[in-house]
């Protein structure tokens, strides 16, 4: 196990780089193939097809958020058990999380498939794109169990310090998705349904391979038989997962409300916004990986009784954030028009181009605020401070949603992204203040234990 404990023994900067780099590449691959979906749809079918896929994007993000939030609960409990060398508890927490979220994903699949048209109508989806949006969304819902399974397993691999495994699977899945996209959309002419089926199949293959690899790892550890489901671990996991799901879902629901505002400006604006959102996800892949790395880094060090290492880790993560965001800002300022053109092509409308360029060139200057918030929020999650993390996220989204709903109809769609940096600042301030108080308390507790022994 000596090679697997670098998060609690290695230099903080090197440990976080080693852990976050595979996640960053994985995030990049994941976002790249969703971007490839949009590029292929936009170029081979047209601007309205791109708008129809984009119309359901915020809604699909809600379910991705639930999967990620569930993974956070599984990751923290598994990380602490792993850091404390309690391997039977670790194994039981893994099986408990997989069973719990399989049941949840099946329930969400049924509800989502049935109510897709009603949901899209509530989101003010333009009439010109709603039929194709329903088709895309219903196929997406059929793949929810695989989406949940893959995200939970990825979080478990990360908790065990094996972040390279999800990376390799994601690279394979990304390549497979792009190949299937080209075959279904460009070659077979299946339209947006082809893009949806390509995503479902690639996610299913990746999820199944992930499960088989995890089984092999568990067997190699020689842990022995444990229970499949532990009510005690489920309660502990839920105590972390439910606030995380609430936080992640609140963000996505807030973005869904913002999406409803954008939808009201028509298909051309929606197409440009859809393109920029895809790029936005790639632009934040690095800082998202840094934030996610801080969570198991913090959890493992607390489990190992080394809370004093967490401040050094957070300082290292801030340096990584500033370096990443400086590069991202430069690229977006120089090439926002060309990047938007990847999705829209020569036939894209002026309104769609203007929307995409405005979004990217403005937000590029402010990603560093989000990066600091993500890093601090990751440390807060790892320390178990989910309540305050949730409050910070709700405050962030509440500001952005209220500003968009009230001001955008009068002052234009640009208000939607002009309100974003202020929301990020609120998010960071709450996370940072709470984090400082929690980690200070953890360090004092460790010092008291050392003195007593």
Secondary structure by P-SEA (a helix, b strand, c coil): cccccccccccaaaaaaaaaaaaaaaaaaaaaaaaaaaaaaaacccaaaaaaaaaaaaaaaaaaaaaaaaaaaaaaaaaaaaaacaaaaaaaaaaaaaaaaaaaaaaaaaaaaacaaaaaaaaccccccaaaaaaaaaaaaaaaaaaaaaaaaaaaaaaaccaaaaaaaaaaaaaaaaaaaaaacccccccaaaaaaaaaaaaaaaaaaaaaaaaaaaaaacccccccccaaaaaaaaaaaaaaaaaaaaaaaaaaaaaaaaaaacaaaaaaaaaaaaaaaaaaaaaaaaaaaaaaaaaaaaaaccccaaaaaaaaaaaaaaaaaaaaaaaaaacaaaaaaccccccccaaaaaaaaaaaaaccccaaaaaaaaaaaaaaaaacaaaaaaaaaaaaaaaaaaaaacccccccccccccaaaaaaaaaaaaaaaaaaaaaaaaaaaaaaaaaac
